[in-house]
Amino acid sequence: MQAGQQTDEATLERARGLANEAVQTVALQLRRVRLSEPEDDQFVMRRWTDAQFFIVALRRLRRTAILASRVPSAAAPMQQAIRAFDAATSGLTKMRNVGEHVDAYALGSGYDPSVSGRDLQVGDWSDPTFSWLSVELDVDQAMAAAEALFMAVRDAAHRQTKRYCATG
């Protein structure tokens, strides 16, 4: 092992910790999207903002699963879990990409030609569906998919620890 590299066990444990943080953030943002908050009278875009953070948290969770999938013993089950997550959250990538590169889209130079600057702040929240950019995200389905993806990362870390203890 070269300096700076870590063991498969350490990688999966790091992914597990990051995934735990991410899934808790997803749950927090979902709760905030659904509830009224004291600042709602002054900041009418608060629910919209929390929906945007919900999207970011979901994508961060997905990235932790990709990290876990880099460990050879976890690759196949993690790739399957990521595919299931993607199927349950179709459109999430578009929402995240436009939100992350909002500056380019505001100037009319975004990568996705189906999105115009006029689309950036036009959406709808009708519980449980957040609609934006001609994409609908069922937040309950997304939360269930997030929990399943977290459990896949957690289980991969647990299996690796058991494997390490059995051989170590």
C-alpha positions as CSV (number, residue, x, y, z in Angstrom):
1,M,0.0,0.0,0.0
2,Q,1.4,3.4,-1.0
3,A,1.5,6.4,1.3
4,G,-1.8,8.1,1.4
5,Q,-3.8,5.0,0.4
6,Q,-6.2,3.4,2.9
7,T,-7.4,-0.2,3.3
8,D,-10.7,-1.4,1.8
9,E,-12.0,-1.6,5.4
10,A,-11.1,2.1,6.0
11,T,-12.6,3.2,2.7
12,L,-15.9,1.4,3.5
13,E,-16.0,2.7,7.1
14,R,-15.4,6.3,5.8
15,A,-18.2,5.8,3.2
16,R,-20.5,4.5,6.0
17,G,-19.8,7.5,8.1
18,L,-20.4,9.9,5.2
19,A,-23.5,8.1,4.1
20,N,-24.9,8.2,7.6
21,E,-24.4,12.0,7.7
22,A,-25.9,12.3,4.2
23,V,-29.0,10.3,4.9
24,Q,-29.6,12.2,8.1
25,T,-29.3,15.4,6.1
26,V,-31.8,14.1,3.6
27,A,-34.3,13.4,6.4
28,L,-33.7,16.9,7.9
29,Q,-34.3,18.6,4.6
30,L,-37.4,16.6,3.9
31,R,-38.8,17.6,7.3
32,R,-38.0,21.2,6.6
33,V,-39.6,21.1,3.2
34,R,-42.8,19.8,4.8
35,L,-43.0,22.0,7.8
36,S,-43.7,25.7,8.3
37,E,-40.8,27.6,9.6
38,P,-40.6,30.9,11.5
39,E,-38.8,32.6,8.7
40,D,-41.5,31.7,6.1
41,D,-43.2,35.1,6.4
42,Q,-39.9,37.0,5.5
43,F,-38.3,34.5,3.2
44,V,-41.0,33.2,0.8
45,M,-38.4,31.1,-1.0
46,R,-37.4,29.1,2.1
47,R,-39.3,25.9,1.1
48,W,-37.7,26.2,-2.3
49,T,-34.3,26.5,-0.8
50,D,-34.8,23.5,1.4
51,A,-35.9,21.5,-1.6
52,Q,-32.7,22.5,-3.3
53,F,-30.7,21.3,-0.3
54,F,-32.7,18.1,-0.3
55,I,-31.5,17.5,-3.8
56,V,-27.9,18.2,-2.9
57,A,-28.1,15.9,0.1
58,L,-29.5,13.1,-2.0
59,R,-26.6,13.5,-4.5
60,R,-24.0,13.6,-1.7
61,L,-25.4,10.3,-0.4
62,R,-25.1,8.8,-3.9
63,R,-21.4,9.9,-4.0
64,T,-20.7,8.1,-0.8
65,A,-22.2,4.9,-2.4
66,I,-19.9,5.4,-5.4
67,L,-17.0,5.7,-2.9
68,A,-18.0,2.4,-1.4
69,S,-18.3,0.8,-4.9
70,R,-14.6,1.4,-5.4
71,V,-13.9,-1.4,-3.0
72,P,-13.7,-4.6,-5.1
73,S,-15.6,-6.8,-2.6
74,A,-18.4,-4.2,-2.4
75,A,-18.6,-3.2,-6.1
76,A,-21.4,-5.4,-7.4
77,P,-23.9,-4.9,-4.5
78,M,-23.1,-1.2,-4.4
79,Q,-23.6,-0.8,-8.2
80,Q,-26.9,-2.6,-7.9
81,A,-28.0,-0.3,-5.0
82,I,-26.9,2.8,-6.9
83,R,-28.9,1.7,-10.0
84,A,-32.0,1.1,-7.7
85,F,-31.5,4.6,-6.2
86,D,-31.2,6.2,-9.7
87,A,-34.3,4.5,-10.9
88,A,-36.3,5.8,-7.8
89,T,-34.9,9.3,-8.2
90,S,-34.9,9.8,-12.0
91,G,-34.4,13.4,-12.8
92,L,-32.4,14.1,-9.7
93,T,-29.2,14.4,-11.7
94,K,-30.7,17.1,-13.9
95,M,-32.0,19.0,-10.9
96,R,-28.6,18.8,-9.1
97,N,-26.6,19.8,-12.2
98,V,-28.8,22.8,-13.0
99,G,-28.8,23.9,-9.3
100,E,-25.0,23.5,-9.1
101,H,-24.4,25.4,-12.3
102,V,-27.1,28.0,-11.9
103,D,-24.8,30.7,-13.0
104,A,-24.2,29.2,-16.4
105,Y,-28.0,28.6,-16.9
106,A,-28.7,32.2,-15.8
107,L,-26.4,33.4,-18.6
108,G,-28.0,31.0,-21.1
109,S,-24.9,28.9,-21.4
110,G,-25.8,25.8,-19.4
111,Y,-25.0,22.3,-20.7
112,D,-28.7,21.1,-21.0
113,P,-30.4,22.9,-23.9
114,S,-33.8,22.0,-22.6
115,V,-33.3,24.4,-19.6
116,S,-33.6,28.1,-20.0
117,G,-32.9,30.9,-17.6
118,R,-36.6,31.4,-17.2
119,D,-36.9,27.9,-15.7
120,L,-34.5,28.5,-12.8
121,Q,-37.0,29.7,-10.2
122,V,-40.1,28.2,-11.5
123,G,-41.3,25.0,-9.8
124,D,-44.0,23.6,-7.7
125,W,-44.4,21.8,-4.4
126,S,-47.4,19.6,-4.0
127,D,-46.6,17.2,-1.2
128,P,-45.1,14.7,-1.9
129,T,-43.9,16.0,-5.3
130,F,-41.4,18.6,-6.0
131,S,-41.6,19.7,-9.7
132,W,-38.8,21.6,-11.4
133,L,-37.3,21.7,-14.9
134,S,-40.0,19.4,-16.2
135,V,-38.9,16.8,-13.7
136,E,-41.0,15.5,-10.8
137,L,-39.3,14.2,-7.7
138,D,-41.5,12.2,-5.3
139,V,-39.8,13.1,-2.0
140,D,-41.2,10.0,-0.1
141,Q,-39.9,7.7,-2.8
142,A,-36.6,9.6,-2.7
143,M,-36.4,9.3,1.0
144,A,-37.0,5.5,0.9
145,A,-34.4,5.2,-1.8
146,A,-31.9,7.2,0.3
147,E,-32.5,4.9,3.3
148,A,-32.0,1.8,1.1
149,L,-28.8,3.2,-0.3
150,F,-27.5,4.1,3.1
151,M,-28.3,0.5,4.3
152,A,-26.4,-0.9,1.3
153,V,-23.3,1.2,2.2
154,R,-23.7,0.3,5.9
155,D,-24.0,-3.4,5.1
156,A,-21.0,-3.3,2.8
157,A,-18.9,-1.8,5.6
158,H,-20.2,-4.4,8.0
159,R,-19.4,-7.3,5.6
160,Q,-15.8,-5.9,5.1
161,T,-15.3,-5.7,8.8
162,K,-16.4,-9.2,9.3
163,R,-14.1,-10.4,6.5
164,Y,-11.2,-8.4,7.9
165,C,-11.7,-9.9,11.4
166,A,-12.0,-13.4,10.0
167,T,-8.7,-13.1,8.1
168,G,-6.9,-10.4,10.2
